[in-house]
């Protein structure tokens, strides 16, 4: 039985999420010299259990799958999916860059606002920040309303404004998820291309999860441009930790 691209756009991202998060979890076991946090630090510092995080992510993914499935049914009913023609690689590249910029812009401003607004932070975004030491598979863990506002609406805008096809969106959102998982991996691996070619890496995002860095480094998942432009960038250094591994140090007072 042939699976349509619309159905693949619903199923592929969750599969990519769990496969890649599993790979990072295995790497963390054997690459201790690249860890930003010692083993056991998550259990000591986080106020949420691994089981709760996994359940929360599954709920978020179920929500996202329902939204994507409904969108594909609407597209199919209107005959839009059948009219799609895959563009040339240069056009796809331009669409990809536009989608990255749109997604980054939306997520920076919504993410920053739910930090600044005390009510929204306390009742919504604090759920995600129960992870002071992020679990890699907890990248999407958060309040369902945050998932809707930041991720689902942001992704929809990136998809619509860029004009990408369903097939291109599968590649783009799979890559976006991989990049988001890398941000929460806590592994600063020098040969990781996601960290070699992007300033927005796991060390950058880890500063945001520190208690003194909550109001800095809001950008995700690709660039750090808005933090630099609007003065919310927190400089940091990554140094070798006594006893093994790496240590993140903030370079200015919060």
Backbone bond lengths (Angstrom), bond angles and torsions (degrees), N, CA, C in turn:
res aa  C-N    CA-C-N  psi(-1)  N-CA   C-N-CA  omega(-1)  CA-C   N-CA-C  phi
1 X - - - 1.466 - - 1.529 109.72 -
2 X 1.304 115.95 128.20 1.458 121.25 -179.05 1.527 110.17 -82.18
3 X 1.326 115.00 132.69 1.461 120.57 178.85 1.521 108.69 -96.27
4 X 1.302 117.79 129.84 1.459 121.61 -178.26 1.525 111.07 -71.03
5 X 1.329 115.33 159.91 1.463 120.05 177.43 1.514 110.76 -63.99
6 X 1.320 116.64 -32.26 1.460 120.02 178.81 1.529 110.96 -64.38
7 X 1.339 116.35 -42.07 1.456 119.89 177.82 1.535 110.91 -68.84
8 X 1.330 116.31 -37.58 1.468 119.80 177.71 1.524 110.87 -62.69
9 X 1.340 116.66 -36.19 1.466 119.67 179.61 1.519 111.24 -65.25
10 X 1.347 116.26 -22.09 1.465 121.26 176.94 1.523 111.55 -84.41
11 X 1.324 116.80 -37.95 1.467 121.52 -170.91 1.530 114.61 -92.61
12 X 1.332 116.79 -34.29 1.465 119.54 -172.37 1.536 113.72 -64.55
13 X 1.360 119.65 -48.48 1.470 118.93 -177.12 1.528 114.59 -55.24
14 X 1.349 121.01 -46.21 1.466 118.88 178.05 1.529 113.23 -61.63
15 X 1.345 116.28 -37.72 1.471 119.61 178.38 1.524 110.21 -64.40
16 X 1.337 116.56 -46.03 1.463 121.15 177.77 1.523 110.43 -58.07
17 X 1.325 116.42 -42.53 1.466 121.53 -177.78 1.525 111.86 -57.58
18 X 1.324 116.96 -49.75 1.466 119.97 -174.75 1.523 112.21 -76.80
19 X 1.325 117.17 -33.80 1.470 119.66 177.53 1.522 110.20 -65.63
20 X 1.331 116.73 -48.27 1.469 120.61 -177.41 1.525 111.10 -69.17
21 X 1.322 118.24 -40.19 1.467 119.90 178.05 1.525 110.18 -63.46
22 X 1.337 117.25 -35.23 1.461 120.58 175.75 1.511 112.21 -64.67
23 X 1.331 116.55 -39.05 1.464 120.74 177.93 1.532 110.31 -63.79
24 X 1.326 116.90 -45.03 1.470 120.26 178.41 1.528 110.93 -63.30
25 X 1.321 117.53 -39.53 1.464 120.56 179.25 1.527 110.97 -62.57
26 X 1.336 117.08 -38.39 1.463 120.87 177.00 1.530 111.23 -68.78
27 X 1.340 115.96 -41.73 1.468 119.55 178.65 1.528 111.17 -60.50
28 X 1.329 116.30 -37.25 1.468 120.51 -178.56 1.528 111.83 -62.77
29 X 1.327 116.26 -26.84 1.461 120.23 179.90 1.523 110.88 -70.76
30 X 1.342 116.26 -38.46 1.464 120.67 -171.99 1.522 113.98 -102.50
31 X 1.332 118.36 -14.50 1.468 120.73 -177.21 1.522 110.29 -111.15
32 X 1.299 115.53 56.72 1.467 120.68 -176.28 1.522 112.72 -60.23
33 X 1.349 116.75 -29.91 1.466 119.84 -177.35 1.522 113.23 -68.52
34 X 1.340 117.61 -13.68 1.462 121.59 -179.28 1.531 112.89 -107.23
35 X 1.316 117.62 4.45 1.468 121.39 -177.76 1.529 111.26 -78.13
36 X 1.345 116.34 135.73 1.464 120.85 175.74 1.525 111.73 -80.24
37 X 1.316 116.95 -18.66 1.466 121.61 -179.40 1.530 109.14 -132.48
38 X 1.316 118.21 139.96 1.471 120.55 177.66 1.524 111.15 -64.11
39 X 1.305 115.87 155.98 1.461 120.39 176.47 1.531 109.62 -59.32
40 X 1.315 115.68 137.66 1.461 120.90 -179.56 1.503 114.19 89.33
41 X 1.348 116.78 -8.40 1.464 120.66 -178.58 1.531 111.73 -65.92
42 X 1.327 116.41 -34.62 1.464 119.54 -178.81 1.526 111.05 -64.08
43 X 1.323 116.48 -45.46 1.457 120.22 -179.86 1.527 111.58 -64.27
44 X 1.333 116.97 -32.53 1.459 121.12 -178.20 1.525 112.07 -76.01
45 X 1.343 117.11 -40.47 1.467 121.11 -171.19 1.525 114.97 -98.38
46 X 1.312 117.26 -27.20 1.459 119.43 -176.32 1.522 111.54 -80.70
47 X 1.317 115.53 144.66 1.464 120.22 178.92 1.521 111.93 -99.44
48 X 1.322 116.77 15.55 1.457 122.03 178.92 1.524 108.09 -135.06
49 X 1.314 117.26 140.94 1.462 121.67 -176.77 1.525 111.34 -82.64
50 X 1.327 114.97 162.62 1.465 120.46 177.35 1.530 110.64 -60.78
51 X 1.323 116.40 -41.65 1.466 120.49 -179.05 1.521 111.63 -61.89
52 X 1.328 116.63 -42.79 1.463 120.99 178.71 1.515 111.00 -63.39
53 X 1.319 116.49 -39.97 1.466 121.14 179.50 1.524 110.51 -64.27
54 X 1.315 116.79 -45.75 1.467 120.52 -179.80 1.528 110.73 -61.61
55 X 1.325 116.96 -45.24 1.468 120.61 177.72 1.525 111.11 -60.64
56 X 1.346 116.19 -42.16 1.457 120.42 -179.41 1.519 112.16 -63.39
57 X 1.326 116.96 -40.62 1.466 120.94 179.09 1.524 110.67 -66.20
58 X 1.321 117.46 -40.70 1.464 120.93 178.69 1.533 110.96 -61.26
59 X 1.327 116.49 -37.78 1.465 120.47 176.41 1.519 110.74 -64.19
60 X 1.348 115.94 -44.63 1.468 120.04 179.11 1.521 110.97 -60.77
61 X 1.326 115.48 -43.54 1.468 119.26 -178.33 1.526 111.11 -66.67
62 X 1.322 117.14 -36.48 1.462 120.37 176.88 1.531 110.12 -61.64
63 X 1.334 116.41 -42.66 1.466 120.68 177.24 1.533 110.66 -59.98
64 X 1.321 115.46 -47.47 1.456 120.01 -177.59 1.523 111.49 -64.34
65 X 1.328 116.71 -39.46 1.462 120.12 179.52 1.524 111.28 -64.65
66 X 1.333 116.91 -38.81 1.469 120.59 178.00 1.523 110.40 -63.06
67 X 1.345 116.63 -44.71 1.472 120.73 179.94 1.521 110.77 -62.76
68 X 1.339 116.71 -46.48 1.463 120.47 -179.45 1.529 110.40 -63.55
69 X 1.345 116.47 -42.69 1.468 119.66 -179.39 1.527 110.95 -62.70
70 X 1.325 116.86 -43.16 1.464 120.17 178.37 1.519 110.71 -62.28
71 X 1.333 116.16 -40.75 1.464 120.04 179.84 1.529 110.90 -63.93
72 X 1.336 116.93 -40.24 1.463 119.95 179.86 1.529 111.22 -67.67
73 X 1.333 116.93 -35.63 1.462 119.97 178.25 1.532 110.46 -65.63
74 X 1.341 116.03 -39.66 1.472 119.86 178.06 1.518 110.46 -64.72
75 X 1.348 115.42 -43.82 1.475 120.00 179.54 1.529 110.39 -61.77
76 X 1.355 116.03 -41.75 1.461 119.87 -179.02 1.524 110.92 -66.27
77 X 1.338 116.32 -40.24 1.459 121.42 -179.62 1.517 111.20 -63.36
78 X 1.347 116.38 -37.03 1.459 121.05 -178.85 1.524 112.31 -86.12
79 X 1.323 116.00 -3.67 1.458 119.86 178.43 1.509 114.88 76.86
80 X 1.323 117.09 14.10 1.467 119.98 -177.24 1.520 111.77 -72.54
81 X 1.335 116.75 -38.41 1.459 119.77 -176.55 1.527 110.90 -62.32
82 X 1.326 116.33 -39.32 1.459 120.04 -177.73 1.529 111.85 -67.95
83 X 1.331 117.08 -23.35 1.461 121.10 -177.82 1.525 113.06 -86.78
84 X 1.329 117.08 -8.29 1.458 120.03 -176.19 1.525 111.71 -68.59
85 X 1.322 115.75 134.79 1.459 121.86 172.68 1.519 107.98 -125.14
86 X 1.319 116.18 129.68 1.452 120.50 -178.25 1.528 109.93 -66.79
87 X 1.339 118.30 124.03 1.473 120.73 -178.35 1.527 112.11 -76.14
88 X 1.319 115.36 176.98 1.466 120.60 178.01 1.524 110.25 -69.53
89 X 1.324 116.67 165.00 1.463 120.81 -179.03 1.529 112.93 -61.00
90 X 1.353 119.23 -41.78 1.480 118.02 177.22 1.532 112.61 -60.48
91 X 1.326 117.42 -39.28 1.468 120.48 178.46 1.526 109.61 -66.77
92 X 1.330 116.87 -42.05 1.461 120.44 177.53 1.523 111.17 -60.42
93 X 1.342 116.11 -39.63 1.464 120.46 179.97 1.524 110.91 -62.75
94 X 1.338 116.35 -42.20 1.465 120.68 178.35 1.527 109.92 -64.74
95 X 1.319 117.47 -43.88 1.466 121.09 178.40 1.526 110.67 -60.90
96 X 1.316 115.65 -40.05 1.468 121.39 -179.61 1.521 110.58 -61.65
97 X 1.350 116.36 -46.65 1.467 121.06 -179.81 1.531 110.48 -64.35
98 X 1.328 117.06 -43.17 1.469 120.32 178.00 1.525 110.26 -59.64
99 X 1.321 116.98 -44.21 1.460 121.09 179.76 1.523 111.15 -62.78
100 X 1.325 117.72 -39.02 1.463 121.65 178.07 1.526 110.71 -62.48
101 X 1.322 116.29 -44.48 1.463 120.86 -178.45 1.538 110.40 -66.31
102 X 1.326 116.12 -44.81 1.469 120.08 179.85 1.524 110.71 -61.77
103 X 1.335 116.92 -47.47 1.464 121.12 -178.08 1.516 111.07 -63.80
104 X 1.329 116.98 -43.68 1.458 120.77 178.44 1.524 111.95 -61.87
105 X 1.330 116.09 -43.56 1.464 120.51 -178.72 1.527 110.85 -64.16
106 X 1.322 116.76 -48.42 1.463 120.64 -179.62 1.527 110.74 -60.78
107 X 1.325 116.33 -46.54 1.455 118.93 -175.93 1.531 112.29 -70.77
108 X 1.314 117.87 -32.83 1.473 118.92 177.64 1.530 110.28 -62.14
109 X 1.328 117.25 -52.07 1.460 119.94 -173.30 1.534 112.59 -72.47
110 X 1.324 117.54 -38.14 1.471 118.44 177.06 1.527 110.50 -70.49
111 X 1.322 116.40 -40.71 1.459 120.94 179.06 1.533 110.46 -62.89
112 X 1.319 115.98 -44.03 1.465 119.33 179.56 1.526 111.30 -64.74
113 X 1.334 116.03 -40.08 1.470 118.68 -177.22 1.526 111.95 -65.80
114 X 1.335 117.59 -39.56 1.459 118.52 -178.97 1.528 112.11 -75.00
115 X 1.328 116.30 -5.38 1.469 120.11 169.48 1.520 110.22 -89.43
116 X 1.322 116.00 -44.00 1.462 121.04 -175.76 1.530 111.29 -69.17
117 X 1.322 116.90 -40.49 1.460 121.47 179.38 1.531 108.81 -75.43
118 X 1.306 117.25 111.90 1.464 121.31 -173.19 1.522 112.51 -62.73
119 X 1.336 116.51 -37.62 1.464 119.65 -179.52 1.532 110.06 -64.99
120 X 1.347 116.01 -47.49 1.467 119.78 -179.42 1.521 111.53 -65.12
121 X 1.334 115.72 -37.14 1.465 117.02 179.33 1.522 110.84 -66.16
122 X 1.323 116.32 -47.15 1.469 120.85 -175.74 1.524 111.88 -63.69
123 X 1.331 116.05 -41.50 1.462 119.14 -172.23 1.528 113.97 -97.73
124 X 1.323 117.43 -13.56 1.469 119.32 -177.10 1.534 112.19 -125.06
125 X 1.339 117.06 -65.13 1.464 118.85 -169.81 1.525 113.65 -75.27
126 X 1.322 117.18 -21.70 1.468 120.02 178.41 1.531 111.44 -60.77
127 X 1.323 116.87 -22.43 1.468 120.30 177.51 1.529 109.84 -59.77
128 X 1.324 116.75 -46.93 1.470 120.28 179.68 1.524 111.23 -67.27
129 X 1.335 116.40 -37.45 1.465 119.93 -176.45 1.527 113.57 -81.41
130 X 1.318 116.26 6.92 1.465 118.58 167.50 1.519 109.51 -65.00
131 X 1.331 115.74 -15.52 1.468 122.04 174.01 1.529 109.48 -94.33
132 X 1.298 117.63 90.17 1.466 120.32 173.86 1.521 108.78 -71.97
133 X 1.315 115.40 -37.82 1.459 121.96 171.22 1.528 105.96 -106.83
134 X 1.331 118.43 101.24 1.469 119.99 -171.31 1.532 113.30 -62.01
135 X 1.322 115.74 136.20 1.464 120.88 165.08 1.528 106.09 -79.61
136 X 1.310 117.84 136.14 1.465 118.66 -177.00 1.524 110.48 -59.82
137 X 1.333 117.50 -39.45 1.456 120.30 -179.73 1.523 111.64 -78.92
138 X 1.333 117.03 -0.88 1.457 121.51 176.41 1.517 112.78 -93.65
139 X 1.343 117.09 13.56 1.465 120.84 -179.03 1.526 111.90 -57.46
140 X 1.328 117.13 -36.70 1.472 121.10 -179.50 1.521 112.60 -99.11
141 X 1.317 117.45 5.88 1.460 119.51 -179.00 1.525 110.15 -71.75
142 X 1.313 115.97 129.55 1.458 119.80 179.43 1.521 110.52 175.18
143 X 1.308 115.39 -174.37 1.459 121.58 178.49 1.533 109.33 -71.80
144 X 1.337 118.84 139.38 1.474 120.62 179.67 1.526 113.78 -55.23
145 X 1.337 117.78 -34.76 1.465 120.11 179.28 1.523 110.75 -66.87
146 X 1.330 116.69 -36.43 1.469 119.80 176.11 1.517 110.37 -65.30
147 X 1.319 116.62 -41.45 1.462 120.56 177.93 1.518 110.79 -58.33
148 X 1.336 116.33 -41.96 1.458 120.88 -179.97 1.520 111.31 -65.26
149 X 1.348 116.10 -49.22 1.467 120.61 -174.29 1.525 112.17 -72.22
150 X 1.312 116.64 -50.60 1.466 120.65 -172.02 1.524 112.20 -81.47
151 X 1.336 116.45 -47.92 1.463 119.75 -171.86 1.528 113.17 -90.65
152 X 1.332 117.03 -53.96 1.461 119.55 -173.56 1.530 111.66 -68.75
153 X 1.345 117.00 -49.47 1.472 119.38 178.72 1.526 110.33 -65.78
154 X 1.339 117.06 -41.40 1.461 120.24 178.83 1.518 111.90 -60.76
155 X 1.332 116.31 -43.84 1.457 119.93 178.97 1.519 112.07 -66.31
156 X 1.330 116.69 -38.97 1.465 120.83 178.73 1.525 111.10 -63.32
157 X 1.336 116.94 -43.15 1.464 120.45 178.17 1.529 111.33 -63.32
158 X 1.337 116.59 -42.41 1.463 120.47 178.98 1.522 110.61 -61.00
159 X 1.319 115.73 -41.32 1.466 121.90 -179.64 1.527 111.26 -66.10
160 X 1.332 116.59 -46.66 1.464 120.25 -176.28 1.525 112.56 -72.17
161 X 1.324 116.85 -45.18 1.466 120.34 -175.90 1.526 111.50 -68.96
162 X 1.315 117.10 -36.88 1.471 120.25 -179.70 1.522 112.01 -72.94
163 X 1.339 116.92 -24.92 1.457 120.51 179.90 1.520 114.03 76.32
164 X 1.322 117.37 17.51 1.458 120.20 -177.34 1.528 111.86 -70.06
165 X 1.319 115.58 156.47 1.456 121.31 177.09 1.527 110.01 -81.14
166 X 1.329 115.98 171.84 1.462 120.43 177.97 1.520 110.82 -60.50
167 X 1.327 117.25 -41.99 1.471 120.19 -178.91 1.519 110.85 -63.53
168 X 1.325 117.31 -44.16 1.461 120.48 178.77 1.520 110.47 -63.70
169 X 1.328 116.40 -36.84 1.472 119.48 -179.15 1.523 111.45 -65.01
170 X 1.332 117.95 -32.05 1.462 120.54 177.11 1.520 110.02 -62.11
171 X 1.345 116.01 -45.93 1.467 120.37 178.33 1.526 110.68 -64.05
172 X 1.346 115.39 -46.36 1.466 119.20 -174.50 1.517 112.18 -64.41
173 X 1.323 117.26 -49.19 1.461 119.24 -175.98 1.533 112.16 -73.06
174 X 1.320 117.25 -26.27 1.462 119.65 172.53 1.527 109.70 -66.34
175 X 1.341 116.00 -43.75 1.461 119.67 177.81 1.525 111.19 -65.00
176 X 1.317 116.87 -40.46 1.460 121.24 178.61 1.526 110.87 -60.01
177 X 1.329 116.86 -41.40 1.460 120.73 177.94 1.524 111.24 -65.19
178 X 1.333 116.56 -43.02 1.465 120.13 178.82 1.526 110.15 -60.54
179 X 1.338 116.11 -41.71 1.466 120.54 179.09 1.532 110.51 -64.64
180 X 1.330 117.42 -40.11 1.459 121.39 179.09 1.523 111.22 -65.94
181 X 1.313 116.85 -39.29 1.468 120.96 176.93 1.523 110.36 -64.57
182 X 1.327 116.71 -39.96 1.464 120.15 178.16 1.526 111.23 -61.82
183 X 1.344 116.81 -37.76 1.462 120.78 178.78 1.525 111.47 -61.11
184 X 1.326 116.87 -31.09 1.463 121.65 -176.67 1.529 112.93 -101.33
185 X 1.326 116.85 7.81 1.463 120.29 -174.18 1.523 113.84 -75.25
186 X 1.342 117.53 -28.03 1.460 120.47 -176.20 1.511 113.16 68.57
187 X 1.340 117.09 18.52 1.461 121.97 -179.85 1.528 109.74 -119.10
188 X 1.319 117.29 108.50 1.469 121.91 176.58 1.526 108.34 -90.44
189 X 1.304 115.99 88.74 1.471 121.88 -175.99 1.524 108.79 -100.35
190 X 1.321 119.39 117.16 1.471 121.57 -174.73 1.519 114.22 -62.57
191 X 1.323 118.04 -27.90 1.467 120.54 -179.07 1.528 112.76 -94.12
192 X 1.309 116.87 10.24 1.466 120.91 177.01 1.532 108.72 -81.58
193 X 1.349 118.95 115.23 1.475 120.32 -177.26 1.518 113.20 -62.31
194 X 1.331 118.56 -28.10 1.459 121.21 179.00 1.522 111.52 -65.74
195 X 1.332 116.46 -25.85 1.462 121.19 178.93 1.525 111.55 -97.94
196 X 1.320 116.81 -25.52 1.460 120.43 179.86 1.531 111.91 -73.58
197 X 1.335 116.45 -31.15 1.464 120.17 -174.72 1.531 113.97 -106.82
198 X 1.331 117.51 -1.50 1.466 121.05 178.89 1.527 109.49 -129.94
199 X 1.354 116.59 131.40 1.459 120.29 173.93 1.529 110.66 -70.48
200 X 1.325 116.03 -25.86 1.464 120.85 178.30 1.527 107.65 -81.87
201 X 1.339 115.49 86.59 1.452 120.47 -177.55 1.524 110.27 -118.84
202 X 1.328 117.37 -170.97 1.468 119.75 -174.77 1.527 112.13 -66.07
203 X 1.331 117.90 -31.23 1.462 120.15 178.41 1.527 110.19 -69.09
204 X 1.334 116.48 -42.59 1.470 120.88 177.29 1.523 110.35 -58.05
205 X 1.328 116.42 -47.08 1.462 119.34 -176.92 1.527 111.72 -74.52
206 X 1.309 117.18 -29.46 1.460 119.94 -179.92 1.526 110.98 -64.80
207 X 1.330 116.95 -30.79 1.474 119.43 176.52 1.524 110.18 -61.29
208 X 1.332 116.43 -34.68 1.470 120.80 -179.01 1.526 111.10 -69.40
209 X 1.316 116.99 -29.03 1.469 119.83 179.99 1.531 112.49 -82.46
210 X 1.327 116.98 -13.31 1.459 119.21 176.12 1.529 109.49 -72.08
211 X 1.323 116.50 149.35 1.463 120.64 -176.88 1.525 111.93 -59.11
212 X 1.332 117.29 -34.43 1.470 120.80 -179.35 1.525 112.57 -85.09
213 X 1.304 117.13 -3.91 1.461 119.30 -176.27 1.507 114.71 -115.27
214 X 1.338 117.55 11.39 1.464 121.75 -175.14 1.526 113.40 -58.25
215 X 1.324 117.33 -32.42 1.471 119.58 -176.06 1.525 112.13 -101.11
216 X 1.320 115.10 25.33 1.465 121.34 178.62 1.531 109.65 -136.16
217 X 1.328 114.99 162.71 1.467 122.35 173.81 1.529 111.93 52.29
218 X 1.337 114.09 57.65 1.458 120.71 179.56 1.527 112.80 -78.58
219 X 1.318 117.25 -21.28 1.468 121.42 -171.34 1.521 112.40 -60.77
220 X 1.329 114.20 140.35 1.459 121.98 174.61 1.527 107.59 -168.59
221 X 1.319 119.45 152.54 1.464 126.13 -2.34 1.525 115.14 -99.84
222 X 1.358 118.15 -4.27 1.458 118.78 -169.13 1.531 115.31 -106.75
223 X 1.338 117.06 -56.70 1.456 121.22 -170.64 1.534 111.30 -112.51
224 X 1.342 115.49 172.06 1.467 119.98 176.23 1.530 110.01 -119.94
225 X 1.323 116.40 17.61 1.468 122.01 -171.73 1.518 113.14 -58.99
226 X 1.346 117.83 -47.36 1.453 120.14 -175.40 1.529 111.85 -66.03
227 X 1.324 117.38 -36.13 1.466 119.63 176.05 1.522 110.90 -63.33
228 X 1.328 116.72 -40.02 1.470 120.86 179.35 1.530 110.71 -67.79
229 X 1.323 116.80 -43.85 1.465 121.48 -176.60 1.523 111.92 -67.86
230 X 1.342 116.63 -40.85 1.463 121.23 -172.34 1.530 114.02 -100.82
231 X 1.317 117.55 10.10 1.462 121.11 172.18 1.510 116.04 74.69
232 X 1.334 117.47 24.40 1.464 119.96 178.77 1.533 111.45 -108.39
233 X 1.325 115.50 19.88 1.464 119.37 179.72 1.528 109.81 -85.48
234 X 1.318 116.68 129.69 1.461 123.01 175.87 1.531 108.86 -105.71
235 X 1.339 118.28 111.59 1.470 119.56 177.16 1.523 110.54 -68.71
236 X 1.302 115.67 153.09 1.460 120.75 -176.75 1.528 109.35 -153.86
237 X 1.295 115.36 167.28 1.466 120.94 173.18 1.516 108.38 -134.08
238 X 1.325 115.51 150.79 1.458 121.61 176.18 1.524 107.26 -113.40
239 X 1.309 116.19 117.86 1.460 121.50 -175.72 1.522 110.85 -124.14
240 X 1.327 116.06 161.73 1.461 119.85 177.80 1.515 109.94 -71.21
241 X 1.319 115.42 135.07 1.453 121.87 -179.37 1.519 110.58 -87.81
242 X 1.312 116.66 138.65 1.455 120.53 174.33 1.524 109.14 -62.89
243 X 1.301 116.58 122.93 1.460 120.33 -177.48 1.510 113.17 100.59
244 X 1.345 116.58 -3.31 1.461 120.24 177.19 1.505 113.59 113.67
245 X 1.320 115.25 151.23 1.460 120.78 179.93 1.519 112.28 86.04
246 X 1.335 115.69 -164.85 1.460 122.58 -176.82 1.524 110.76 -121.20
247 X 1.325 114.67 161.55 1.456 120.42 -179.33 1.518 109.31 -136.86
248 X 1.318 116.69 134.42 1.458 122.57 179.68 1.505 109.87 -96.53
249 X 1.343 116.54 129.57 1.470 120.78 178.67 1.523 110.06 -125.10
250 X 1.355 115.88 128.01 1.447 121.66 175.95 1.519 109.34 -77.44
251 X 1.336 117.28 137.96 1.460 120.66 -171.45 1.527 114.27 -103.47
252 X 1.346 117.12 10.41 1.463 119.32 171.28 1.517 107.88 -151.11
253 X 1.335 115.31 160.35 1.456 119.77 -179.90 1.528 110.27 -71.60
254 X 1.331 115.48 137.16 1.468 119.44 -179.65 1.516 110.83 -77.53
